[in-house]
Amino acid sequence: LRYYDPILRRVHPEDFPKRQRDLEHFAAIAARYRKLEALLADMALEPPSDSVGDVLAVDRDEEMLVLSTIHSAKGLEWHTVFVIWVVDGRFPSVYSIGDPDAFEEERRLLYVAATRAKEQLYFVYPMNVYDRASGMVLGRPSRFLEPVPESLLRPLLVTE
């Protein structure tokens, strides 16, 4: 973090705080690991698709789970999409609520995520979660879902 801080300030002054929070979050995740190999294995979310010789690393016809960020999903589609953490304070982020441009960017991101689904789309959020960054208990579905007609939203309550 000390190494990247001056680089982020110089190269990305317009969104430095967001990038800094991302690095801090990654550092917190990395702290849970004892070996770099385990961290990297867990961070490699998408299966390899390069071929070695005549053998394809992954047979794309097989059923598989693809984990993706919204940004890397642009232009892609899947049969079923689960958009997680669609809770007010996370989506939209508590940091974007006071910034109209950032707020609209998050709305566009949710639109991108929702339009990746060909057949089924699930918005998933916890009933309650304590957000350490804001000091708030979050538990309300995202305000971005308010304009969606209730007939299109069928709540599924899973308690485990």
MDAnalysis code that builds the backbone (N, CA, C; Angstrom):
import MDAnalysis as mda
import numpy as np

u = mda.Universe.empty(480, n_residues=160, atom_resindex=np.repeat(np.arange(160), 3), trajectory=True)
u.add_TopologyAttr("name", ["N", "CA", "C"] * 160)
u.add_TopologyAttr("resid", np.arange(1, 161))
u.add_TopologyAttr("resname", ["LEU", "ARG", "TYR", "TYR", "ASP", "PRO", "ILE", "LEU", "ARG", "ARG", "VAL", "HIS", "PRO", "GLU", "ASP", "PHE", "PRO", "LYS", "ARG", "GLN", "ARG", "ASP", "LEU", "GLU", "HIS", "PHE", "ALA", "ALA", "ILE", "ALA", "ALA", "ARG", "TYR", "ARG", "LYS", "LEU", "GLU", "ALA", "LEU", "LEU", "ALA", "ASP", "MET", "ALA", "LEU", "GLU", "PRO", "PRO", "SER", "ASP", "SER", "VAL", "GLY", "ASP", "VAL", "LEU", "ALA", "VAL", "ASP", "ARG", "ASP", "GLU", "GLU", "MET", "LEU", "VAL", "LEU", "SER", "THR", "ILE", "HIS", "SER", "ALA", "LYS", "GLY", "LEU", "GLU", "TRP", "HIS", "THR", "VAL", "PHE", "VAL", "ILE", "TRP", "VAL", "VAL", "ASP", "GLY", "ARG", "PHE", "PRO", "SER", "VAL", "TYR", "SER", "ILE", "GLY", "ASP", "PRO", "ASP", "ALA", "PHE", "GLU", "GLU", "GLU", "ARG", "ARG", "LEU", "LEU", "TYR", "VAL", "ALA", "ALA", "THR", "ARG", "ALA", "LYS", "GLU", "GLN", "LEU", "TYR", "PHE", "VAL", "TYR", "PRO", "MET", "ASN", "VAL", "TYR", "ASP", "ARG", "ALA", "SER", "GLY", "MET", "VAL", "LEU", "GLY", "ARG", "PRO", "SER", "ARG", "PHE", "LEU", "GLU", "PRO", "VAL", "PRO", "GLU", "SER", "LEU", "LEU", "ARG", "PRO", "LEU", "LEU", "VAL", "THR", "GLU"])
u.atoms.positions = np.array([
    [0.826, -1.198, 0.000],
    [0.000, 0.000, 0.000],
    [0.866, 1.257, 0.000],
    [1.956, 1.243, 0.773],
    [2.862, 2.400, 0.796],
    [3.497, 2.606, -0.578],
    [3.822, 1.509, -1.250],
    [4.436, 1.593, -2.569],
    [3.467, 2.196, -3.595],
    [2.210, 1.720, -3.618],
    [1.260, 2.145, -4.643],
    [0.598, 3.490, -4.359],
    [0.581, 3.935, -3.133],
    [-0.099, 5.193, -2.791],
    [0.383, 6.368, -3.653],
    [1.683, 6.670, -3.716],
    [2.103, 7.804, -4.551],
    [1.844, 7.582, -6.039],
    [1.920, 6.338, -6.488],
    [1.654, 6.045, -7.901],
    [0.184, 6.324, -8.211],
    [-0.715, 5.858, -7.357],
    [-2.141, 6.093, -7.578],
    [-2.473, 7.583, -7.567],
    [-1.878, 8.297, -6.649],
    [-2.136, 9.750, -6.574],
    [-1.685, 10.453, -7.854],
    [-0.559, 10.005, -8.416],
    [-0.015, 10.646, -9.613],
    [-0.753, 10.208, -10.880],
    [-0.998, 8.914, -11.024],
    [-1.555, 8.375, -12.261],
    [-3.081, 8.501, -12.330],
    [-3.750, 8.390, -11.187],
    [-5.220, 8.411, -11.157],
    [-5.735, 9.418, -10.129],
    [-5.423, 10.687, -10.280],
    [-5.854, 11.659, -9.260],
    [-7.369, 11.809, -9.166],
    [-8.093, 11.558, -10.268],
    [-9.537, 11.761, -10.260],
    [-10.297, 10.713, -9.447],
    [-9.786, 9.488, -9.390],
    [-10.483, 8.456, -8.618],
    [-9.543, 7.734, -7.648],
    [-8.560, 8.484, -7.168],
    [-7.587, 7.927, -6.226],
    [-8.244, 7.290, -4.993],
    [-9.201, 7.972, -4.304],
    [-9.765, 7.372, -3.087],
    [-10.424, 6.014, -3.332],
    [-11.142, 5.872, -4.443],
    [-11.785, 4.598, -4.753],
    [-10.741, 3.515, -4.978],
    [-9.708, 3.830, -5.729],
    [-8.649, 2.851, -5.987],
    [-7.901, 2.488, -4.706],
    [-7.718, 3.463, -3.838],
    [-7.046, 3.211, -2.570],
    [-7.890, 2.252, -1.712],
    [-9.215, 2.473, -1.676],
    [-10.106, 1.571, -0.921],
    [-10.049, 0.162, -1.504],
    [-9.997, 0.054, -2.845],
    [-9.899, -1.260, -3.477],
    [-8.630, -1.982, -3.035],
    [-7.504, -1.253, -2.995],
    [-6.252, -1.864, -2.553],
    [-6.316, -2.268, -1.081],
    [-6.929, -1.428, -0.259],
    [-7.068, -1.755, 1.164],
    [-7.923, -3.003, 1.342],
    [-8.987, -3.104, 0.545],
    [-9.849, -4.285, 0.599],
    [-9.063, -5.532, 0.175],
    [-8.277, -5.408, -0.897],
    [-7.471, -6.536, -1.353],
    [-6.449, -6.931, -0.288],
    [-5.853, -5.947, 0.370],
    [-4.881, -6.241, 1.433],
    [-5.541, -7.008, 2.568],
    [-6.779, -6.641, 2.899],
    [-7.506, -7.349, 3.964],
    [-7.780, -8.797, 3.552],
    [-8.123, -8.998, 2.299],
    [-8.342, -10.362, 1.800],
    [-7.038, -11.142, 1.827],
    [-5.960, -10.526, 1.324],
    [-4.659, -11.201, 1.246],
    [-4.145, -11.578, 2.634],
    [-4.480, -10.799, 3.644],
    [-3.998, -11.069, 5.004],
    [-4.524, -12.392, 5.547],
    [-5.603, -12.897, 4.969],
    [-6.185, -14.167, 5.427],
    [-5.409, -15.385, 4.936],
    [-4.488, -15.196, 4.011],
    [-3.759, -16.299, 3.394],
    [-2.354, -16.408, 3.979],
    [-1.894, -17.652, 4.074],
    [-0.528, -17.888, 4.536],
    [0.429, -18.071, 3.371],
    [-0.110, -18.496, 2.202],
    [0.742, -18.759, 1.037],
    [0.230, -17.976, -0.160],
    [1.157, -17.411, -0.900],
    [0.825, -16.644, -2.095],
    [0.089, -17.516, -3.114],
    [0.508, -18.780, -3.247],
    [-0.115, -19.680, -4.220],
    [-1.608, -19.836, -3.947],
    [-1.987, -19.959, -2.681],
    [-3.407, -20.117, -2.336],
    [-4.192, -18.854, -2.679],
    [-3.613, -17.692, -2.389],
    [-4.262, -16.431, -2.733],
    [-4.470, -16.334, -4.242],
    [-3.418, -16.601, -5.004],
    [-3.517, -16.495, -6.454],
    [-4.506, -17.509, -7.022],
    [-4.537, -18.697, -6.465],
    [-5.498, -19.706, -6.932],
    [-6.927, -19.229, -6.701],
    [-7.178, -18.633, -5.559],
    [-8.522, -18.129, -5.262],
    [-8.870, -16.896, -6.089],
    [-7.868, -16.118, -6.476],
    [-8.121, -14.912, -7.262],
    [-8.309, -15.211, -8.747],
    [-7.860, -16.375, -9.194],
    [-8.006, -16.754, -10.605],
    [-9.429, -17.267, -10.811],
    [-10.363, -16.360, -10.996],
    [-11.774, -16.705, -11.027],
    [-12.229, -17.332, -12.338],
    [-11.685, -16.896, -13.443],
    [-12.134, -17.422, -14.713],
    [-11.205, -18.544, -15.145],
    [-11.774, -19.648, -15.626],
    [-10.926, -20.775, -16.025],
    [-10.086, -20.430, -17.246],
    [-8.907, -21.053, -17.366],
    [-8.065, -20.786, -18.529],
    [-8.755, -21.245, -19.805],
    [-8.561, -20.492, -20.877],
    [-9.180, -20.879, -22.145],
    [-8.155, -21.042, -23.253],
    [-6.885, -20.875, -22.933],
    [-5.843, -21.058, -23.936],
    [-5.633, -22.548, -24.177],
    [-5.249, -22.876, -25.388],
    [-5.014, -24.277, -25.699],
    [-3.533, -24.591, -25.601],
    [-3.250, -25.825, -25.254],
    [-1.875, -26.321, -25.210],
    [-1.830, -27.456, -26.222],
    [-1.069, -27.279, -27.283],
    [-1.084, -28.282, -28.349],
    [-2.461, -28.279, -28.992],
    [-3.075, -29.449, -29.078],
    [-4.422, -29.553, -29.640],
    [-5.490, -29.678, -28.568],
    [-5.112, -29.547, -27.310],
    [-6.050, -29.760, -26.218],
    [-6.495, -28.409, -25.656],
    [-7.786, -28.151, -25.678],
    [-8.322, -26.922, -25.114],
    [-8.332, -27.045, -23.598],
    [-7.898, -26.013, -22.912],
    [-7.808, -26.057, -21.456],
    [-9.167, -26.300, -20.817],
    [-10.221, -25.707, -21.355],
    [-11.569, -25.876, -20.807],
    [-12.516, -26.150, -21.960],
    [-13.309, -27.183, -21.837],
    [-14.330, -27.466, -22.838],
    [-15.505, -26.537, -22.579],
    [-15.706, -25.557, -23.445],
    [-16.747, -24.546, -23.253],
    [-18.152, -25.133, -23.299],
    [-18.303, -26.379, -23.814],
    [-19.632, -26.984, -23.854],
    [-20.035, -27.576, -22.508],
    [-19.068, -27.781, -21.628],
    [-19.383, -28.307, -20.307],
    [-20.082, -27.239, -19.481],
    [-20.945, -27.677, -18.583],
    [-21.553, -26.713, -17.673],
    [-20.495, -26.243, -16.697],
    [-20.458, -24.938, -16.466],
    [-19.494, -24.413, -15.512],
    [-20.037, -23.133, -14.907],
    [-19.511, -22.798, -13.783],
    [-19.844, -21.557, -13.101],
    [-18.782, -20.539, -13.464],
    [-19.208, -19.378, -13.899],
    [-18.278, -18.307, -14.231],
    [-18.495, -17.181, -13.234],
    [-17.444, -16.816, -12.517],
    [-17.493, -15.675, -11.623],
    [-16.860, -14.507, -12.357],
    [-17.541, -13.379, -12.333],
    [-17.069, -12.253, -13.116],
    [-17.396, -10.959, -12.397],
    [-16.585, -9.966, -12.634],
    [-16.958, -8.627, -12.195],
    [-17.894, -8.058, -13.251],
    [-18.629, -7.035, -12.889],
    [-19.523, -6.404, -13.860],
    [-18.706, -5.796, -14.995],
    [-17.575, -5.183, -14.655],
    [-16.756, -4.553, -15.683],
    [-16.258, -5.548, -16.720],
    [-15.843, -6.729, -16.281],
    [-15.319, -7.701, -17.238],
    [-16.424, -8.470, -17.947],
    [-17.683, -8.280, -17.541],
    [-18.807, -8.986, -18.154],
    [-19.382, -8.246, -19.354],
    [-18.938, -7.029, -19.584],
    [-19.485, -6.250, -20.705],
    [-19.323, -7.025, -22.002],
    [-20.422, -7.127, -22.740],
    [-20.402, -7.819, -24.016],
    [-20.619, -9.317, -23.921],
    [-20.661, -9.861, -22.715],
    [-20.864, -11.298, -22.532],
    [-22.298, -11.564, -22.077],
    [-22.764, -12.807, -22.251],
    [-24.088, -13.205, -21.780],
    [-24.005, -14.606, -21.211],
    [-24.892, -14.881, -20.247],
    [-25.017, -16.206, -19.663],
    [-26.495, -16.532, -19.511],
    [-26.787, -17.806, -19.432],
    [-28.175, -18.243, -19.238],
    [-28.760, -17.636, -17.971],
    [-28.038, -17.769, -16.866],
    [-28.499, -17.294, -15.565],
    [-27.425, -16.410, -14.953],
    [-27.858, -15.305, -14.383],
    [-26.936, -14.367, -13.748],
    [-27.421, -14.066, -12.335],
    [-26.507, -14.138, -11.383],
    [-26.760, -13.708, -10.011],
    [-25.946, -12.440, -9.778],
    [-26.617, -11.356, -9.460],
    [-25.930, -10.114, -9.115],
    [-25.977, -10.033, -7.596],
    [-24.821, -10.098, -6.955],
    [-24.777, -10.153, -5.486],
    [-24.600, -8.768, -4.877],
    [-24.925, -8.673, -3.614],
    [-24.775, -7.448, -2.823],
    [-25.587, -6.275, -3.390],
    [-26.791, -6.548, -3.861],
    [-27.656, -5.487, -4.379],
    [-28.440, -4.919, -3.186],
    [-27.684, -4.318, -2.286],
    [-28.229, -3.752, -1.055],
    [-27.814, -2.287, -1.000],
    [-28.729, -1.442, -0.541],
    [-28.416, -0.023, -0.442],
    [-27.196, 0.167, 0.454],
    [-26.261, 0.957, -0.007],
    [-25.019, 1.175, 0.715],
    [-23.861, 0.434, 0.078],
    [-24.186, -0.623, -0.659],
    [-23.176, -1.361, -1.419],
    [-23.420, -1.199, -2.915],
    [-24.689, -1.169, -3.306],
    [-25.049, -1.002, -4.715],
    [-26.321, -0.190, -4.784],
    [-26.294, 1.088, -4.774],
    [-25.131, 1.938, -4.959],
    [-24.290, 2.012, -3.692],
    [-23.030, 2.249, -3.896],
    [-22.105, 2.381, -2.784],
    [-22.457, 3.604, -1.952],
    [-22.238, 3.508, -0.662],
    [-22.480, 4.644, 0.229],
    [-21.634, 5.846, -0.198],
    [-20.502, 5.579, -0.843],
    [-19.616, 6.659, -1.280],
    [-20.141, 7.393, -2.513],
    [-21.009, 6.768, -3.284],
    [-21.504, 7.405, -4.506],
    [-22.805, 8.169, -4.292],
    [-23.455, 7.972, -3.177],
    [-24.774, 8.559, -2.965],
    [-24.739, 10.084, -2.995],
    [-23.688, 10.705, -2.527],
    [-23.590, 12.162, -2.550],
    [-23.013, 12.733, -3.834],
    [-22.605, 11.875, -4.761],
    [-21.984, 12.314, -6.012],
    [-22.872, 11.880, -7.174],
    [-23.609, 12.813, -7.796],
    [-24.558, 12.440, -8.858],
    [-23.920, 11.660, -10.011],
    [-22.704, 12.025, -10.411],
    [-22.052, 11.310, -11.517],
    [-21.704, 9.874, -11.121],
    [-21.157, 9.708, -9.928],
    [-20.808, 8.367, -9.452],
    [-22.066, 7.520, -9.255],
    [-23.123, 8.157, -8.768],
    [-24.398, 7.471, -8.551],
    [-24.947, 6.945, -9.882],
    [-24.936, 7.779, -10.907],
    [-25.433, 7.361, -12.224],
    [-24.533, 6.294, -12.841],
    [-23.239, 6.358, -12.581],
    [-22.327, 5.325, -13.074],
    [-22.669, 3.979, -12.438],
    [-23.000, 3.987, -11.162],
    [-23.381, 2.732, -10.510],
    [-24.707, 2.212, -11.060],
    [-25.628, 3.114, -11.388],
    [-26.890, 2.695, -12.006],
    [-26.597, 2.023, -13.360],
    [-25.687, 2.609, -14.140],
    [-25.313, 2.022, -15.426],
    [-24.665, 0.652, -15.233],
    [-23.857, 0.513, -14.202],
    [-23.227, -0.779, -13.927],
    [-24.273, -1.850, -13.609],
    [-25.293, -1.483, -12.839],
    [-26.342, -2.460, -12.537],
    [-27.085, -2.838, -13.813],
    [-27.296, -1.881, -14.691],
    [-27.933, -2.169, -15.977],
    [-27.078, -3.148, -16.779],
    [-25.773, -2.918, -16.815],
    [-24.874, -3.837, -17.520],
    [-24.989, -5.237, -16.925],
    [-24.963, -5.326, -15.596],
    [-25.054, -6.637, -14.940],
    [-26.374, -7.326, -15.278],
    [-27.471, -6.575, -15.218],
    [-28.794, -7.164, -15.454],
    [-28.957, -7.627, -16.892],
    [-28.335, -6.956, -17.819],
    [-28.509, -7.312, -19.227],
    [-27.559, -8.415, -19.685],
    [-26.814, -9.018, -18.771],
    [-25.960, -10.154, -19.123],
    [-26.758, -11.452, -19.096],
    [-27.952, -11.454, -18.505],
    [-28.751, -12.672, -18.344],
    [-29.612, -12.921, -19.581],
    [-29.538, -14.145, -20.122],
    [-30.389, -14.515, -21.252],
    [-31.761, -14.992, -20.774],
    [-31.789, -15.786, -19.702],
    [-33.036, -16.407, -19.252],
    [-33.452, -16.023, -17.838],
    [-32.520, -16.090, -16.916],
    [-32.872, -15.869, -15.519],
    [-31.914, -14.853, -14.895],
    [-32.485, -13.972, -14.084],
    [-31.708, -12.939, -13.409],
    [-32.111, -12.914, -11.939],
    [-31.128, -12.966, -11.062],
    [-31.364, -12.905, -9.624],
    [-30.578, -11.748, -9.038],
    [-31.266, -10.901, -8.270],
    [-30.607, -9.868, -7.480],
    [-30.556, -10.403, -6.062],
    [-29.369, -10.477, -5.492],
    [-29.187, -11.107, -4.197],
    [-28.654, -10.083, -3.210],
    [-29.252, -10.083, -2.017],
    [-28.769, -9.192, -0.964],
    [-29.033, -9.831, 0.389],
    [-28.204, -9.527, 1.372],
    [-28.417, -10.072, 2.720],
    [-29.546, -9.315, 3.407],
    [-30.174, -9.960, 4.361],
    [-31.232, -9.304, 5.129],
    [-30.650, -8.174, 5.974],
    [-29.524, -8.408, 6.602],
    [-28.831, -7.402, 7.405],
    [-27.340, -7.677, 7.356],
    [-26.578, -6.613, 7.277],
    [-25.125, -6.745, 7.318],
    [-24.562, -5.456, 7.911],
    [-23.579, -5.603, 8.757],
    [-22.932, -4.427, 9.324],
    [-21.817, -3.999, 8.389],
    [-21.852, -2.754, 7.936],
    [-20.825, -2.214, 7.065],
    [-19.830, -1.447, 7.927],
    [-18.653, -2.006, 8.094],
    [-17.643, -1.416, 8.962],
    [-17.198, -0.042, 8.460],
    [-17.142, 0.121, 7.137],
    [-16.678, 1.383, 6.565],
    [-17.607, 2.543, 6.901],
    [-18.907, 2.316, 6.818],
    [-19.850, 3.407, 7.066],
    [-20.403, 3.390, 8.482],
    [-20.240, 2.261, 9.189],
    [-20.794, 2.139, 10.534],
    [-22.304, 1.932, 10.529],
    [-22.847, 1.539, 9.361],
    [-24.290, 1.375, 9.237],
    [-24.649, -0.100, 9.137],
    [-25.874, -0.414, 9.544],
    [-26.422, -1.737, 9.302],
    [-27.231, -1.633, 8.020],
    [-26.797, -2.388, 7.014],
    [-27.463, -2.367, 5.719],
    [-28.404, -3.557, 5.627],
    [-29.549, -3.371, 5.040],
    [-30.466, -4.493, 4.903],
    [-31.612, -4.190, 3.968],
    [-31.573, -3.063, 3.339],
    [-32.632, -2.664, 2.425],
    [-32.180, -2.954, 0.992],
    [-33.063, -3.544, 0.175],
    [-32.674, -3.754, -1.222],
    [-32.276, -2.429, -1.867],
    [-31.452, -2.505, -2.871],
    [-30.967, -1.314, -3.547],
    [-32.102, -0.429, -4.031],
    [-31.925, 0.866, -3.873],
    [-32.909, 1.826, -4.383],
    [-33.038, 1.733, -5.895],
    [-32.059, 1.133, -6.558],
    [-32.149, 0.954, -7.999],
    [-33.254, -0.031, -8.384],
    [-33.688, -0.868, -7.445],
    [-34.747, -1.834, -7.738],
    [-36.142, -1.249, -7.544],
    [-36.251, -0.076, -6.916],
    [-37.565, 0.515, -6.627],
    [-38.428, 0.721, -7.872],
    [-37.879, 1.171, -9.006],
    [-38.738, 1.376, -10.178],
    [-39.187, 0.076, -10.866],
    [-38.596, -1.054, -10.503],
    [-38.952, -2.325, -11.129],
    [-40.308, -2.769, -10.583],
    [-41.275, -3.066, -11.470],
    [-42.598, -3.501, -10.995],
    [-42.504, -4.744, -10.112],
    [-43.297, -4.759, -9.041],
    [-43.267, -5.899, -8.112],
    [-43.575, -7.214, -8.803],
    [-44.381, -7.154, -9.881],
    [-44.724, -8.385, -10.595],
    [-43.496, -9.052, -11.212],
    [-42.428, -8.277, -11.420],
    [-41.197, -8.834, -11.982],
    [-40.241, -9.321, -10.902],
    [-40.475, -8.919, -9.677],
    [-39.602, -9.315, -8.572],
    [-40.322, -10.327, -7.702],
    [-39.753, -11.505, -7.599],
    [-40.313, -12.530, -6.731],
    [-39.306, -12.806, -5.631],
    [-39.597, -12.366, -4.422],
    [-38.623, -12.602, -3.350],
    [-38.496, -14.077, -2.995],
    [-37.266, -14.496, -2.837],
    [-36.956, -15.833, -2.348],
    [-36.188, -15.644, -1.060],
    [-36.720, -16.096, 0.025],
    [-36.066, -15.931, 1.315],
    [-35.303, -17.201, 1.645],
    [-34.005, -17.055, 1.786],
    [-33.152, -18.181, 2.162],
    [-32.510, -17.816, 3.473],
    [-32.745, -18.608, 4.495],
    [-32.179, -18.315, 5.816],
    [-31.289, -19.477, 6.230],
    [-30.016, -19.270, 6.114],
    [-29.037, -20.274, 6.566],
    [-27.801, -19.565, 7.011],
])
